[in-house]
Amino acid sequence: MRSRDYDLDFRDRAGRTRTKGLVLLCLAALLWVWTAVLLTMPYQADTGRDGDTASCGARLFTERGTANTGGSGRESCQKERDWPKVLAVLGASIPVSVVGGSLFTIGTVTRRMSAHGEAMRELDKLAAGRED
């Protein structure tokens, strides 16, 4: 394999690594948006009595910081969107975003270093041609 072919293959692999990182960063962003929706949107909870539903306030914007107060569906609101579930979604986004950011950075730096190496080889060829 010639050096140019190897370099192009190297850049393709770096591009795939960068794309994988970008996909993981998008997945992490979706998890962050999902967490924001769970915290800021009011919701309905099934009370368990003949299909009745209870209106529950947003977890973030209630008076005491929880949506467990008010109405007869207090317990159902607590069970529907419990804090550990919301924090689990947020916690799942952390390793996904770290790995995605790392892969994106590695792919980007690898491609740029490869392009820099090629530019330096071309400059060396031009300089050698002038000396002759």
C-alpha positions in Angstrom: 0.0 0.0 0.0 1.4 3.4 -1.0 1.7 6.1 1.6 -1.1 8.2 0.0 -3.5 5.3 0.1 -2.6 4.6 3.7 -3.1 8.2 4.6 -6.5 8.3 3.0 -7.5 5.1 4.8 -6.2 6.6 8.0 -8.4 9.7 7.5 -11.4 7.6 6.7 -11.0 5.7 10.0 -10.6 9.0 11.8 -13.8 10.3 10.1 -15.7 7.2 11.2 -14.4 7.7 14.8 -15.5 11.3 14.7 -19.0 10.3 13.4 -19.4 7.8 16.2 -18.5 10.5 18.7 -21.0 12.9 17.1 -23.8 10.2 17.3 -23.0 9.6 21.0 -23.1 13.4 21.7 -26.5 13.6 20.0 -27.7 10.7 22.1 -26.5 12.5 25.2 -28.3 15.7 24.1 -31.5 13.7 23.7 -31.1 12.3 27.2 -30.6 15.9 28.5 -33.7 17.1 26.7 -35.7 14.1 28.1 -34.5 15.1 31.6 -35.6 18.7 31.1 -39.0 17.5 29.9 -39.4 15.2 32.9 -38.6 18.1 35.2 -40.4 21.0 33.6 -43.6 19.6 32.1 -46.8 18.9 34.1 -48.2 15.4 33.7 -51.1 13.1 34.4 -50.8 10.1 36.7 -53.2 7.2 36.9 -54.7 7.0 40.4 -55.6 3.3 40.1 -59.3 4.0 40.7 -61.5 3.2 37.7 -59.2 4.9 35.2 -59.1 8.2 37.1 -56.2 10.4 36.5 -54.6 13.1 38.7 -53.1 16.3 37.4 -49.6 16.7 38.7 -47.4 19.8 38.6 -44.0 19.9 37.1 -41.3 18.5 39.4 -39.2 21.6 39.2 -41.8 24.3 39.5 -43.9 23.2 42.5 -43.9 25.1 45.8 -41.8 22.6 47.8 -39.7 21.4 44.9 -41.7 18.2 44.4 -44.9 17.3 42.6 -46.1 15.2 45.5 -48.5 17.7 47.0 -52.0 18.6 46.1 -55.1 16.7 45.0 -56.1 13.2 45.8 -53.5 11.7 43.4 -50.6 12.7 45.6 -49.1 9.2 45.9 -49.7 8.5 42.2 -47.9 11.7 41.2 -45.0 10.6 43.4 -44.9 7.1 41.8 -45.2 8.4 38.3 -42.2 10.6 38.2 -39.9 9.8 41.1 -36.6 11.7 41.4 -34.4 8.6 41.1 -35.9 7.9 37.6 -35.2 11.5 36.5 -31.7 11.4 37.9 -31.0 8.0 36.3 -31.7 9.5 32.9 -29.4 12.4 33.7 -26.8 10.0 35.1 -26.9 7.8 31.9 -26.1 10.9 29.8 -22.8 11.5 31.6 -20.8 8.5 30.3 -22.4 8.7 26.9 -21.3 12.4 26.6 -17.8 11.7 27.9 -17.2 8.9 25.5 -18.9 10.8 22.6 -16.8 13.9 23.3 -13.6 11.9 23.5 -14.3 10.0 20.2 -15.2 13.3 18.5 -12.0 15.0 19.7 -9.8 12.0 18.8 -11.3 11.8 15.3 -11.0 15.5 14.7 -7.4 15.8 15.9 -6.4 12.7 14.0 -7.8 14.1 10.7 -6.1 17.5 11.3 -2.8 15.9 12.1 -2.9 13.8 9.0 -3.7 16.8 6.9 -0.9 18.7 8.5 1.5 15.8 7.8 0.5 15.8 4.2 0.9 19.5 3.9 4.4 19.3 5.4 5.4 16.5 3.0 4.2 18.7 0.1 6.1 21.7 1.4 9.3 19.5 1.7 8.8 18.4 -1.9 8.5 22.0 -3.1 11.5 23.0 -1.1 13.6 20.1 -2.5 12.5 21.0 -6.0 13.7 24.6 -5.6 17.1 23.5 -4.3 17.8 21.3 -7.3 
